[in-house]
Amino acid sequence: MGALLGYVMDTVIAAVMDMSEIDTQTKTAVLRAFNKVIWIQNDLFARNYIAEKESMGDADNGERGVEEGGCPFKGLMVNGNQGVGRL
């Protein structure tokens, strides 16, 4: 979702900056206002996504025995040795 918001923001910035009919002060005001909208939208997405994942994670932890936190590569075997060595 962040990539989509970034793409939309980039497209709007390019469109506004290419407009020769409006002055620099108006361009700045438009871009600042749109940036605030994108920040709010991103925050709402993050809040809803995180809240949804946490509630789903609580139900899964008891059933599947999933550990919270820690290194995702814990116990990884590389070349027969436990842990990650030099590359």
FIDRENVEX-656245 format. One line per 4 residues: number of its first residue (from 1); their letters; for each residue x, y, z of N, C-alpha, C. Coordinates in steps of 0.02 Angstrom, whole numbers, plus 50000, padded with zeros to 5 digits. Example, Ala and Ser with C-alpha at 12.3 -4.5 7.8 and 13.67 -1.06 7.14 Angstrom:
1	as	50660:49716:50390:50615:49775:50390:50660:49835:50390 ~ 50642:49888:50354:50684:49947:50357:50645:50002:50394
This chain:
1	mgal	50041:49941:50000:50000:50000:50000:50044:50063:50000 ~ 50100:50058:50034:50146:50115:50035:50172:50132:49966 ~ 50184:50081:49926:50209:50093:49858:50156:50128:49817 ~ 50093:50110:49826:50039:50143:49789:50034:50216:49809
5	lgyv	50037:50230:49874:50034:50299:49897:50093:50339:49871 ~ 50152:50308:49869:50211:50341:49842:50204:50357:49768 ~ 50175:50310:49731:50164:50321:49659:50114:50378:49648 ~ 50060:50377:49686:50009:50430:49679:50040:50498:49697
9	mdtv	50078:50500:49750:50110:50562:49771:50157:50588:49717 ~ 50197:50544:49688:50244:50563:49635:50207:50590:49574 ~ 50152:50557:49556:50113:50579:49498:50082:50648:49510 ~ 50055:50658:49569:50024:50723:49585:50077:50778:49587
13	iaav	50135:50764:49616:50188:50814:49618:50209:50834:49548 ~ 50218:50784:49504:50237:50799:49435:50184:50841:49400 ~ 50121:50824:49410:50066:50860:49377:50062:50932:49402 ~ 50068:50941:49467:50063:51009:49495:50123:51051:49474
17	mdms	50182:51023:49476:50241:51061:49458:50244:51080:49384 ~ 50212:51040:49341:50211:51055:49270:50159:51107:49251 ~ 50115:51126:49297:50063:51176:49282:50095:51245:49280 ~ 50089:51277:49222:50119:51344:49216:50068:51399:49233
21	eidt	50004:51379:49240:49952:51429:49252:49951:51454:49324 ~ 49980:51418:49371:49978:51438:49441:50048:51458:49465 ~ 50048:51502:49515:50112:51527:49541:50143:51477:49590 ~ 50205:51491:49609:50243:51446:49652:50212:51440:49721
25	qtkt	50185:51494:49747:50154:51493:49813:50093:51447:49813 ~ 50053:51449:49762:49994:51405:49757:50015:51332:49749 ~ 50067:51321:49708:50093:51252:49700:50115:51224:49767 ~ 50150:51265:49805:50174:51243:49871:50116:51227:49917
29	avlr	50065:51269:49917:50007:51257:49960:49970:51193:49941 ~ 49963:51182:49876:49928:51122:49853:49967:51059:49872 ~ 50032:51059:49862:50073:51001:49877:50077:50988:49952 ~ 50080:51040:49992:50080:51031:50065:50014:51001:50089
33	afnk	49959:51026:50062:49893:51000:50082:49885:50927:50060 ~ 49906:50911:50000:49901:50842:49976:49947:50796:50016 ~ 50005:50820:50035:50051:50781:50075:50019:50765:50143 ~ 49983:50812:50172:49950:50799:50236:49896:50745:50228
37	viwi	49860:50747:50173:49809:50696:50160:49841:50627:50154 ~ 49896:50623:50118:49931:50559:50110:49957:50533:50177 ~ 49984:50577:50219:50008:50557:50286:49950:50529:50328 ~ 49893:50563:50326:49835:50540:50365:49812:50473:50338
41	qndl	49808:50466:50272:49786:50403:50243:49833:50346:50260 ~ 49897:50359:50257:49947:50308:50274:49941:50288:50348 ~ 49929:50337:50391:49921:50322:50462:49858:50279:50474 ~ 49804:50294:50440:49743:50254:50447:49754:50183:50422
45	farn	49788:50175:50367:49803:50108:50342:49845:50069:50393 ~ 49896:50102:50419:49940:50069:50467:49902:50049:50531 ~ 49861:50093:50556:49823:50077:50617:49777:50018:50606 ~ 49741:50018:50551:49694:49963:50538:49730:49898:50523
49	yiae	49784:49901:50486:49821:49841:50468:49854:49811:50530 ~ 49886:49853:50571:49919:49828:50631:49868:49800:50680 ~ 49812:49833:50690:49761:49808:50736:49734:49742:50712 ~ 49724:49735:50647:49698:49672:50619:49749:49616:50627
53	kesm	49813:49630:50614:49865:49579:50620:49874:49557:50692 ~ 49870:49604:50740:49878:49586:50811:49821:49541:50834 ~ 49760:49557:50813:49704:49515:50835:49708:49446:50802 ~ 49731:49442:50741:49738:49378:50709:49797:49339:50740
57	gdad	49850:49375:50758:49909:49343:50787:49894:49312:50855 ~ 49851:49343:50895:49834:49316:50961:49798:49249:50954 ~ 49755:49242:50905:49719:49180:50895:49766:49125:50870 ~ 49814:49144:50828:49859:49094:50800:49912:49070:50850
61	nger	49933:49113:50896:49987:49094:50943:49969:49033:50984 ~ 49909:49030:51008:49890:48973:51050:49882:48909:51010 ~ 49859:48914:50950:49846:48855:50910:49909:48826:50879 ~ 49952:48868:50856:50010:48845:50818:50075:48848:50857
65	gvee	50075:48880:50914:50136:48886:50954:50187:48933:50923 ~ 50164:48987:50893:50208:49035:50860:50239:49080:50913 ~ 50306:49089:50909:50340:49133:50956:50333:49205:50932 ~ 50329:49251:50980:50327:49321:50962:50396:49351:50966
69	ggcp	50413:49395:50919:50476:49430:50920:50535:49385:50904 ~ 50593:49412:50913:50654:49373:50900:50675:49373:50828 ~ 50727:49338:50815:50756:49335:50748:50719:49283:50706 ~ 50698:49302:50645:50663:49254:50603:50709:49198:50577
73	fkgl	50775:49207:50583:50822:49158:50558:50852:49116:50615 ~ 50820:49118:50673:50845:49081:50731:50848:49007:50715 ~ 50905:48977:50727:50913:48905:50715:50926:48888:50642 ~ 50939:48937:50600:50951:48925:50529:51016:48886:50520
77	mvng	51013:48835:50479:51073:48794:50466:51105:48818:50400 ~ 51169:48836:50405:51207:48856:50346:51270:48814:50343 ~ 51279:48778:50289:51337:48734:50279:51347:48686:50337 ~ 51293:48660:50364:51297:48611:50418:51310:48641:50486
81	nqgv	51321:48707:50491:51333:48741:50554:51270:48780:50574 ~ 51256:48780:50639:51199:48819:50660:51218:48892:50662 ~ 51172:48934:50640:51184:49006:50638:51213:49025:50570 ~ 51219:49090:50559:51243:49116:50496:51315:49135:50503
85	grl	51357:49109:50461:51429:49124:50463:51446:49179:50416 ~ 51510:49187:50403:51532:49238:50356:51514:49218:50286 ~ 51501:49268:50246:51485:49255:50175:51546:49262:50133
